[in-house]
């Protein structure tokens, strides 16, 4: 698999996101320090436990924000849980060699497993140098990648020049052909697989990261399995990634989303992920880019996202943490657990499992949770403080808002991961009421919502309420 991806890399860095809530000041969140711990530690008689609600229903309401410019429209599907809600103590889980061997057996389909060689051959470097030079001389490509902005276009040129220089630097010591050796099934250092990457050995992001990267030939495709364990105290990040190079189909999808899920399930079950719940399954089309290998042809696939299930309760999917470093009592240093799968050509062609967790103890299998009515009251109370124009929208000059609307579309009771106070090694998975939707802003041209700007729109979490003590969970920080 090639490291150099002009089109997708530059596009991702230059992408301008649509309007999302951008707080400019702190809001009252009410941590109720010590209360949560005492609730979790308490023993509840069985007749006092659990939520009696289970059937989904629709709910509508109109609420006021914290200032006259903001209104809140609730038109939501409510999912009040599906049985007992537990509190589970969990910790980051590092992959073992035995698990890596099982993944390789399943996804490499019994073919010989080789150690991945990160070095590029002389021929590959020659082709890449030619590719980058062609891109550098293609003014239409520069214009497209730089979105017509002179400064961004200059950045694109500088990036291409750096790529050319790096390839030329590698050329003299590059091998004439690929050299393959079977794996010895041992973890190595991160940079053992990245000899020519931008990473440097004293970069703290790579120190202490153990890694094994494997490759095999599967039905004429090159497959890779890349597993990393990082256990340093500043932050942890364990990931497992599988890819089948150039295996995406180039014609429109014929399978249905149900078919895609059925195609993925057997392999997921075989590697121990069969109990995860499908959260979304979206068809994706990526048009080919000029002057790049990675997207040299059109790509059609289903992107499936899954959420983990603990003690029969689902973890609510959230946007990834915005930060994972810090020394506060509650701040998180470990990403949320996620599983993403791409299905194309009738098979899994890509999979990424990030930040796996291990359950260490079930603190309570069936805790008492806030009712929906109580959660709505807490939501209204918090919005009366939090939902200000300044917290929700950061206006550019000439685009000052005349009205702002929060549209709540999903309300669900599920699990969320919360840092245990003064405990940097473990977390709680505990019940929360989660409120998702989108933001609408009227700058004089009529109300425009997030879904008007983003084709693959997904609801945004506006508020997460701890269903045990009513405190507000900051899901962007994980506490």
C-alpha positions as a printed NumPy array, in Angstrom:
array([[  0.   ,   0.   ,   0.   ],
       [  1.415,   3.392,  -0.969],
       [  1.944,   6.139,   1.591],
       [  1.556,   9.015,  -0.843],
       [ -2.002,  10.127,  -1.505],
       [ -2.117,  13.505,  -3.162],
       [ -5.808,  13.978,  -3.785],
       [ -7.315,  12.715,  -0.542],
       [ -4.56 ,  14.156,   1.663],
       [ -4.662,  17.672,   0.297],
       [ -8.439,  17.69 ,   0.078],
       [ -8.776,  16.61 ,   3.705],
       [ -6.421,  19.304,   4.961],
       [ -8.007,  22.062,   2.899],
       [-11.615,  21.015,   3.592],
       [-13.755,  23.783,   5.051],
       [-16.353,  22.418,   7.431],
       [-19.942,  23.606,   7.615],
       [-21.214,  25.562,  10.587],
       [-21.198,  23.6  ,  13.808],
       [-21.547,  24.718,  17.413],
       [-18.307,  26.513,  18.328],
       [-18.341,  27.542,  21.992],
       [-16.533,  30.786,  22.72 ],
       [-16.919,  30.571,  26.492],
       [-17.391,  27.962,  29.174],
       [-20.888,  26.91 ,  30.098],
       [-22.278,  25.573,  33.327],
       [-21.982,  21.816,  33.226],
       [-22.49 ,  20.799,  36.849],
       [-20.034,  17.962,  37.51 ],
       [-21.548,  17.124,  40.915],
       [-18.113,  15.919,  42.011],
       [-18.291,  12.908,  44.294],
       [-22.   ,  12.347,  43.693],
       [-21.487,  10.077,  40.682],
       [-18.97 ,   7.906,  42.497],
       [-21.293,   7.451,  45.462],
       [-24.208,   6.509,  43.17 ],
       [-22.13 ,   3.954,  41.293],
       [-20.833,   2.426,  44.511],
       [-24.276,   2.205,  46.114],
       [-26.135,  -1.101,  46.131],
       [-29.705,  -0.834,  44.851],
       [-32.492,  -3.304,  45.669],
       [-33.715,  -4.975,  42.463],
       [-37.183,  -3.39 ,  42.674],
       [-35.63 ,   0.097,  42.61 ],
       [-33.435,  -0.51 ,  39.609],
       [-33.758,   0.183,  35.945],
       [-35.894,   2.183,  33.564],
       [-39.386,   0.934,  32.783],
       [-39.461,   2.601,  29.354],
       [-38.563,   0.475,  26.349],
       [-40.776,   1.323,  23.355],
       [-39.501,   4.009,  20.963],
       [-41.813,   6.972,  20.352],
       [-41.901,  10.38 ,  18.698],
       [-41.753,  13.621,  20.684],
       [-42.196,  17.261,  19.658],
       [-41.72 ,  20.467,  21.639],
       [-40.516,  24.057,  21.318],
       [-38.112,  25.537,  23.837],
       [-36.42 ,  28.863,  24.364],
       [-32.672,  29.283,  24.242],
       [-30.501,  31.411,  26.481],
       [-31.126,  34.568,  24.425],
       [-33.989,  35.73 ,  22.169],
       [-32.087,  34.951,  18.967],
       [-31.981,  31.212,  19.724],
       [-34.903,  28.821,  19.524],
       [-34.986,  25.07 ,  20.029],
       [-37.227,  22.825,  17.954],
       [-37.61 ,  19.256,  19.219],
       [-38.98 ,  16.876,  16.592],
       [-37.289,  13.681,  17.579],
       [-37.401,   9.933,  17.638],
       [-36.907,   8.866,  21.25 ],
       [-35.149,   5.579,  22.033],
       [-35.528,   5.045,  25.798],
       [-33.257,   2.043,  26.087],
       [-33.795,  -1.616,  25.371],
       [-33.717,  -3.322,  28.748],
       [-31.52 ,  -3.003,  31.857],
       [-28.872,  -0.279,  31.818],
       [-25.56 ,  -1.216,  33.441],
       [-22.538,   0.627,  34.755],
       [-19.394,  -1.125,  33.534],
       [-15.814,  -0.349,  34.506],
       [-13.502,  -0.612,  31.474],
       [ -9.892,   0.023,  30.551],
       [ -7.917,   0.326,  27.288],
       [ -7.134,  -3.04 ,  25.752],
       [ -3.87 ,  -3.801,  23.965],
       [ -3.896,  -6.312,  21.129],
       [ -1.991,  -9.575,  21.628],
       [  0.055, -11.508,  19.095],
       [ -2.422, -14.386,  19.378],
       [ -5.224, -12.041,  18.296],
       [ -3.111, -10.69 ,  15.441],
       [ -2.538, -14.257,  14.268],
       [ -6.275, -14.934,  14.297],
       [ -7.042, -11.733,  12.358],
       [ -4.379, -12.658,   9.794],
       [ -5.857, -16.147,   9.479],
       [ -9.358, -14.778,   8.855],
       [ -8.603, -11.802,   6.61 ],
       [ -5.594, -13.242,   4.763],
       [ -7.637, -16.406,   4.133],
       [ -4.843, -18.806,   4.997],
       [ -2.26 , -17.315,   2.627],
       [  1.412, -16.926,   3.593],
       [  1.945, -13.962,   5.903],
       [  4.914, -11.692,   5.261],
       [  6.478,  -8.875,   7.213],
       [  5.547,  -5.55 ,   5.61 ],
       [  8.52 ,  -3.788,   4.004],
       [  7.976,  -0.043,   4.066],
       [ 10.732,   0.68 ,   1.586],
       [  9.779,   1.756,  -1.896],
       [ 11.603,   0.261,  -4.887],
       [ 13.522,   2.356,  -7.399],
       [ 10.774,   1.809,  -9.975],
       [  8.065,   2.901,  -7.535],
       [ 10.013,   6.031,  -6.646],
       [ 10.575,   6.862, -10.329],
       [  6.855,   6.551, -10.988],
       [  6.004,   8.7  ,  -7.985],
       [  8.492,  11.414,  -8.896],
       [  6.941,  11.53 , -12.388],
       [  3.45 ,  11.63 , -10.879],
       [  4.283,  14.534,  -8.563],
       [  6.04 ,  16.493, -11.306],
       [  3.028,  16.097, -13.567],
       [  0.79 ,  17.332, -10.767],
       [  3.105,  20.273, -10.114],
       [  2.868,  21.285, -13.757],
       [ -0.914,  20.865, -13.922],
       [ -2.3  ,  24.317, -13.125],
       [ -5.888,  23.054, -13.282],
       [ -5.066,  20.473, -10.613],
       [ -3.349,  23.111,  -8.427],
       [ -6.374,  25.382,  -8.841],
       [ -8.756,  22.591,  -7.862],
       [ -6.782,  21.414,  -4.823],
       [ -6.174,  24.983,  -3.634],
       [ -9.83 ,  25.897,  -4.154],
       [ -8.731,  28.939,  -6.135],
       [ -7.136,  30.587,  -3.092],
       [ -3.613,  31.87 ,  -3.965],
       [ -2.153,  31.028,  -0.543],
       [ -3.597,  27.525,  -0.523],
       [ -2.478,  26.955,  -4.112],
       [  1.058,  27.919,  -3.09 ],
       [  0.817,  25.464,  -0.182],
       [ -0.134,  22.693,  -2.655],
       [  2.912,  23.495,  -4.795],
       [  5.22 ,  23.472,  -1.772],
       [  3.815,  20.134,  -0.623],
       [  4.383,  18.546,  -4.037],
       [  7.944,  19.889,  -4.11 ],
       [  8.59 ,  18.352,  -0.677],
       [  7.267,  15.005,  -1.876],
       [  9.581,  15.101,  -4.909],
       [ 12.572,  15.944,  -2.715],
       [ 11.77 ,  13.099,  -0.314],
       [ 11.483,  10.566,  -3.147],
       [ 14.781,  11.723,  -4.653],
       [ 16.439,  11.442,  -1.234],
       [ 15.318,   7.813,  -0.924],
       [ 16.255,   6.762,  -4.432],
       [ 19.958,   5.821,  -4.077],
       [ 19.394,   3.443,  -1.159],
       [ 16.125,   1.984,  -2.464],
       [ 16.052,  -1.718,  -3.404],
       [ 15.688,  -2.763,  -7.036],
       [ 12.744,  -5.025,  -6.208],
       [ 10.514,  -6.046,  -3.351],
       [ 12.126,  -8.217,  -0.698],
       [  9.686, -10.45 ,   1.178],
       [ 10.259, -12.442,   4.347],
       [  7.771, -14.345,   6.426],
       [  6.773, -12.704,   9.697],
       [  8.262, -13.758,  13.028],
       [  5.053, -12.684,  14.823],
       [  6.66 , -10.135,  17.126],
       [  5.81 ,  -6.506,  17.816],
       [  8.443,  -3.98 ,  16.776],
       [  8.933,  -0.225,  17.018],
       [  6.653,   2.096,  15.076],
       [  9.433,   3.382,  12.82 ],
       [ 10.606,  -0.103,  11.854],
       [  7.789,   0.004,   9.304],
       [  8.217,   3.65 ,   8.313],
       [ 11.883,   4.063,   7.363],
       [ 11.189,   6.923,   4.96 ],
       [  8.212,   8.594,   6.614],
       [  8.206,  12.142,   7.912],
       [  8.284,  10.693,  11.433],
       [ 11.523,  11.131,  13.364],
       [ 12.728,   8.935,  16.19 ],
       [ 12.464,  11.599,  18.904],
       [  8.86 ,  12.425,  17.969],
       [  6.831,  11.696,  21.111],
       [  3.897,  10.468,  19.019],
       [  5.89 ,   7.398,  18.005],
       [  8.01 ,   6.671,  21.076],
       [  6.667,   3.744,  23.014],
       [  4.361,   2.54 ,  20.225],
       [  4.658,  -1.179,  19.521],
       [  3.612,  -2.249,  16.054],
       [  3.316,  -5.212,  13.73 ],
       [  2.469,  -4.715,  10.069],
       [  1.833,  -7.729,   7.863],
       [  1.04 ,  -8.384,   4.225],
       [ -0.243, -11.237,   2.065],
       [ -1.599, -11.875,  -1.402],
       [ -5.363, -12.55 ,  -1.335],
       [ -7.153, -13.385,  -4.599],
       [ -4.667, -11.317,  -6.59 ],
       [ -4.859,  -8.293,  -4.256],
       [ -2.245,  -7.083,  -1.792],
       [ -3.654,  -7.189,   1.741],
       [ -2.164,  -5.489,   4.806],
       [ -2.863,  -5.783,   8.517],
       [ -1.444,  -2.979,  10.668],
       [ -1.715,  -3.276,  14.47 ],
       [ -0.43 ,  -0.683,  16.962],
       [ -0.315,  -0.587,  20.758],
       [  0.616,   2.675,  22.423],
       [  0.68 ,   2.576,  26.22 ],
       [  2.569,   5.746,  27.151],
       [  1.142,   7.793,  30.03 ],
       [  0.724,  10.992,  27.987],
       [ -1.894,   9.273,  25.842],
       [ -2.805,   5.782,  24.674],
       [ -4.019,   4.634,  21.292],
       [ -4.457,   1.031,  20.193],
       [ -5.573,   0.475,  16.588],
       [ -6.038,  -2.397,  14.163],
       [ -6.392,  -1.706,  10.436],
       [ -6.949,  -4.084,   7.53 ],
       [ -6.888,  -3.054,   3.867],
       [ -7.179,  -4.849,   0.559],
       [ -5.369,  -2.633,  -1.932],
       [ -7.148,  -1.667,  -5.158],
       [-10.07 ,  -4.006,  -4.382],
       [-12.827,  -1.372,  -4.471],
       [-15.249,  -1.879,  -7.323],
       [-15.322,   0.709, -10.101],
       [-18.993,   0.297, -10.999],
       [-22.133,   1.375,  -9.115],
       [-23.228,  -0.731,  -6.17 ],
       [-25.771,  -3.469,  -6.77 ],
       [-26.034,  -4.849,  -3.226],
       [-28.461,  -3.333,  -0.739],
       [-27.301,  -2.054,   2.682],
       [-28.722,  -5.258,   4.172],
       [-26.619,  -7.305,   1.759],
       [-23.512,  -5.322,   2.728],
       [-24.081,  -6.026,   6.416],
       [-24.615,  -9.73 ,   5.724],
       [-21.381,  -9.853,   3.718],
       [-19.415,  -8.299,   6.577],
       [-20.92 , -10.238,   9.479],
       [-19.277, -13.686,   9.108],
       [-15.729, -12.335,   9.285],
       [-16.602,  -9.947,  12.12 ],
       [-18.1  , -12.817,  14.058],
       [-15.03 , -14.977,  13.459],
       [-12.715, -12.356,  14.988],
       [-14.981, -11.747,  17.98 ],
       [-16.892,  -8.643,  16.85 ],
       [-20.185, -10.315,  16.039],
       [-22.071,  -8.667,  18.922],
       [-21.414,  -5.098,  17.756],
       [-24.508,  -3.269,  16.486],
       [-24.613,  -1.662,  13.06 ],
       [-25.084,   2.081,  13.544],
       [-25.027,   3.249,   9.918],
       [-24.509,   1.866,   6.413],
       [-24.007,   4.531,   3.761],
       [-23.23 ,   4.126,   0.037],
       [-20.096,   6.045,  -0.948],
       [-18.814,   7.124,  -4.328],
       [-15.332,   8.619,  -4.709],
       [-14.613,  10.014,  -8.119],
       [-11.158,   9.424,  -9.551],
       [ -8.598,  12.192,  -9.12 ],
       [ -6.148,  13.175, -11.851],
       [ -2.428,  12.707, -11.189],
       [ -2.78 ,  10.313,  -8.287],
       [ -2.58 ,   6.562,  -7.85 ],
       [ -4.695,   6.166,  -4.76 ],
       [ -7.881,   7.328,  -6.493],
       [ -6.87 ,   6.681, -10.067],
       [-10.232,   5.012, -10.676],
       [-13.748,   5.541,  -9.374],
       [-14.575,   3.827,  -6.076],
       [-17.965,   2.541,  -4.973],
       [-18.48 ,   1.008,  -1.542],
       [-20.649,   0.844,   1.559],
       [-19.243,   2.484,   4.686],
       [-20.508,   0.62 ,   7.742],
       [-20.038,   1.978,  11.256],
       [-20.679,  -0.133,  14.326],
       [-21.13 ,   0.598,  18.028],
       [-20.002,  -1.749,  20.811],
       [-22.436,  -3.492,  23.128],
       [-21.684,  -4.105,  26.81 ],
       [-23.97 ,  -6.175,  29.028],
       [-26.619,  -5.93 ,  26.303],
       [-26.565,  -2.103,  26.225],
       [-25.285,  -0.105,  23.245],
       [-22.701,   2.634,  23.444],
       [-23.931,   5.823,  21.767],
       [-21.799,   6.857,  18.79 ],
       [-20.175,  10.256,  19.351],
       [-17.802,  12.485,  17.449],
       [-14.231,  11.606,  18.327],
       [-12.571,  13.391,  21.254],
       [-11.254,  16.818,  20.371],
       [ -8.289,  16.368,  22.709],
       [ -6.635,  13.467,  24.492],
       [ -3.945,  15.127,  26.543],
       [ -4.088,  16.952,  29.861],
       [ -3.798,  16.364,  33.561],
       [ -7.201,  17.412,  34.874],
       [ -9.054,  15.019,  37.146],
       [-11.474,  13.918,  34.433],
       [ -9.702,  14.587,  31.117],
       [ -9.485,  11.584,  28.792],
       [ -6.327,  10.286,  27.139],
       [ -7.867,   7.543,  25.023],
       [-10.033,   7.839,  21.929],
       [-13.602,   6.564,  21.861],
       [-13.911,   2.969,  20.683],
       [-14.94 ,   2.808,  17.007],
       [-15.279,   0.191,  14.28 ],
       [-15.497,   1.152,  10.595],
       [-15.853,  -1.304,   7.706],
       [-15.911,  -0.793,   3.923],
       [-17.699,  -3.405,   1.808],
       [-17.146,  -3.482,  -1.954],
       [-16.869,  -6.147,  -4.638],
       [-18.769,  -8.507,  -2.382],
       [-16.222,  -8.46 ,   0.476],
       [-14.631,  -6.415,   3.249],
       [-11.952,  -4.271,   1.623],
       [-11.143,  -2.074,   4.622],
       [-11.586,  -2.243,   8.395],
       [-10.396,  -0.05 ,  11.244],
       [-10.919,  -0.831,  14.929],
       [ -9.736,   1.958,  17.162],
       [ -9.334,   2.199,  20.939],
       [-10.644,  -1.211,  22.039],
       [-11.824,  -1.542,  25.627],
       [-11.764,  -4.396,  28.103],
       [-14.514,  -4.723,  30.698],
       [-12.912,  -5.228,  34.111],
       [-15.987,  -5.17 ,  36.336],
       [-19.752,  -4.748,  36.123],
       [-20.377,  -2.174,  38.848],
       [-24.14 ,  -2.59 ,  38.581],
       [-26.04 ,  -4.607,  35.94 ],
       [-29.254,  -2.571,  36.261],
       [-29.054,   0.939,  37.675],
       [-31.819,   3.432,  38.342],
       [-31.898,   5.993,  35.505],
       [-33.64 ,   9.305,  34.937],
       [-36.977,   9.059,  33.167],
       [-37.448,  10.736,  29.779],
       [-39.539,  13.467,  31.425],
       [-36.751,  14.17 ,  33.923],
       [-34.182,  14.226,  31.134],
       [-36.259,  16.715,  29.119],
       [-36.532,  18.95 ,  32.166],
       [-32.766,  18.828,  32.64 ],
       [-32.254,  19.514,  28.926],
       [-34.483,  22.597,  29.051],
       [-32.71 ,  23.827,  32.178],
       [-29.258,  23.467,  30.607],
       [-30.261,  25.045,  27.288],
       [-31.49 ,  28.107,  29.189],
       [-27.851,  28.62 ,  30.171],
       [-25.877,  27.078,  27.317],
       [-27.807,  27.906,  24.135],
       [-26.485,  31.384,  23.387],
       [-25.71 ,  32.703,  19.923],
       [-22.04 ,  33.071,  20.821],
       [-21.747,  29.478,  22.01 ],
       [-23.509,  28.058,  18.973],
       [-22.164,  30.03 ,  16.04 ],
       [-18.997,  31.98 ,  15.355],
       [-19.92 ,  34.44 ,  12.635],
       [-17.641,  35.754,   9.944],
       [-17.814,  39.441,   9.107],
       [-20.838,  40.122,   6.931],
       [-22.561,  36.878,   7.983],
       [-23.865,  37.839,  11.402],
       [-26.891,  35.716,  12.356],
       [-30.395,  37.097,  12.651],
       [-31.792,  33.876,  14.086],
       [-30.403,  30.503,  15.2  ],
       [-32.298,  27.252,  15.615],
       [-31.284,  24.036,  17.315],
       [-33.235,  21.191,  15.754],
       [-33.205,  18.081,  17.962],
       [-33.876,  14.975,  15.846],
       [-32.715,  12.061,  18.019],
       [-32.986,  11.467,  21.766],
       [-31.611,   8.194,  23.077],
       [-30.753,   6.44 ,  26.305],
       [-27.536,   4.473,  25.978],
       [-24.037,   4.127,  27.335],
       [-21.309,   6.754,  27.238],
       [-17.718,   6.496,  28.357],
       [-16.775,   8.785,  31.233],
       [-13.427,   9.248,  32.926],
       [-13.318,   8.122,  36.546],
       [-12.182,  11.006,  38.694],
       [ -8.468,  10.847,  39.612],
       [ -8.12 ,   7.515,  37.806],
       [ -6.038,   7.664,  34.64 ],
       [ -6.264,   3.933,  33.939],
       [ -9.998,   3.186,  33.815],
       [-13.372,   4.547,  32.728],
       [-17.048,   4.062,  33.41 ],
       [-19.496,   3.113,  30.707],
       [-22.693,   4.489,  32.181],
       [-26.215,   5.418,  31.034],
       [-26.797,   8.847,  29.505],
       [-29.578,  10.667,  27.736],
       [-28.123,  11.955,  24.478],
       [-29.666,  14.769,  22.375],
       [-28.618,  14.939,  18.702],
       [-29.644,  17.131,  15.822],
       [-28.44 ,  19.977,  13.651],
       [-27.928,  23.703,  13.718],
       [-29.78 ,  26.209,  11.564],
       [-28.554,  29.765,  11.019],
       [-30.299,  32.669,   9.283],
       [-27.893,  35.388,   8.155],
       [-30.536,  37.26 ,   6.192],
       [-30.964,  34.714,   3.404],
       [-33.332,  32.373,   5.216],
       [-32.644,  29.56 ,   7.643],
       [-29.918,  27.172,   6.431],
       [-29.187,  23.92 ,   8.25 ],
       [-26.146,  21.668,   8.437],
       [-27.868,  19.151,   6.152],
       [-28.12 ,  21.848,   3.456],
       [-24.321,  22.031,   3.283],
       [-23.212,  18.441,   3.834],
       [-24.481,  15.652,   1.595],
       [-23.557,  12.884,   4.045],
       [-25.046,  14.724,   7.008],
       [-25.094,  13.06 ,  10.416],
       [-26.67 ,  14.544,  13.575],
       [-24.475,  16.393,  16.044],
       [-24.62 ,  15.913,  19.822],
       [-25.846,  19.075,  21.506],
       [-26.151,  17.723,  25.025],
       [-25.386,  14.528,  26.925],
       [-26.936,  14.125,  30.366],
       [-25.65 ,  11.622,  32.889],
       [-28.756,   9.519,  33.545],
       [-27.581,   8.689,  37.085],
       [-26.971,  12.095,  38.645],
       [-28.181,  14.616,  36.025],
       [-24.742,  16.158,  35.453],
       [-23.682,  17.196,  31.958],
       [-21.146,  15.03 ,  30.145],
       [-18.724,  16.883,  27.87 ],
       [-18.389,  14.257,  25.141],
       [-15.803,  16.321,  23.255],
       [-13.434,  15.833,  26.19 ],
       [-14.693,  12.525,  27.564],
       [-15.707,  13.552,  31.087]])
